[in-house]
Amino acid sequence: MEAPDGSDEAAGEGSWLDHAGRVAALYREHHGALVALLQCRLNSRADAQEIAQEVYVRLLAMDHMDHIDSPRAFLFRMATNLSVDYLRKRAVRAGLPPEPEEGDWASAPLPEQHAWAVQQWRKVQAALRELPAKTSRAFVLHVVEGRDFAAIARDMRLSERMVRYHVSNALAHCRERCFAPEMP
C-alpha cells in the first residue's frame, strides 16, 4: 500500500514489526537477569520491574537498533543509567545528598556489577538446593516470580500461613548463606 508521500507503508510497518520482534526476543532472553540486577541495585523488586519495563518501552520507541553493536550490553547499560537516575531522585526526595558515595553501585563499572550479581545468584541457587523442595519452591514462586502468597498457597495446596513460613525460612537461610561473612 502506498502512502500519500509515495512511501511504502507496508514496508515501514514490517520494519517496525521486525524491530518489535527483536525487542521482544531481547526481553524474553534477558528479562530475568535484568530484573535481578536492578533488584540488587534498588533493593526493591517492584522498582526493578518498573525500571525494566521502562527500558523495554524506550527500546520499542527507538526507530531501529541496527546501529547498536551489542543489544544486550545496550539493554543493561540503559537499565543501569535509569536505575542511577531513580536512586538520585529517591535520595533527593529523602533529603540525602544526590550524588552516590564513592564505592557505591552507581560508580562501579557494569561488568563488576554483573559479575557480582551472577555470583550472588549462584550462592542463592546453592542455598536453595540445601532446603526442602516445598520451602525452595515457595521461595522461588514468591521472590523470583513475584507471585503473592494466596496464589502460591492454591498452587501448592497449602495454607497461606504455611507458604509464609516456607518463604520466611528460605529467606533466612539464603541470608545466612549469601550474606554472612565468609570464614577463612
Secondary structure, 3 states (H helix, E strand, C coil): CECCCCCEHHHHHHHHHHHHHHHHHHHHHHHHHHHHHHHHHHCCHHHHHHHHHHHHHHHHHCCCCCCCCCHHHHHHHHHHHHHHHHHHHHHHHCCCCCCCCCCCHHHCCHHHHHHHHHHHHHHHHHHHHCCCHHHHHHHHHHHHCCCCHHHHHHHHCCCHHHHHHHHHHHHHHHHHHHHCCCCC
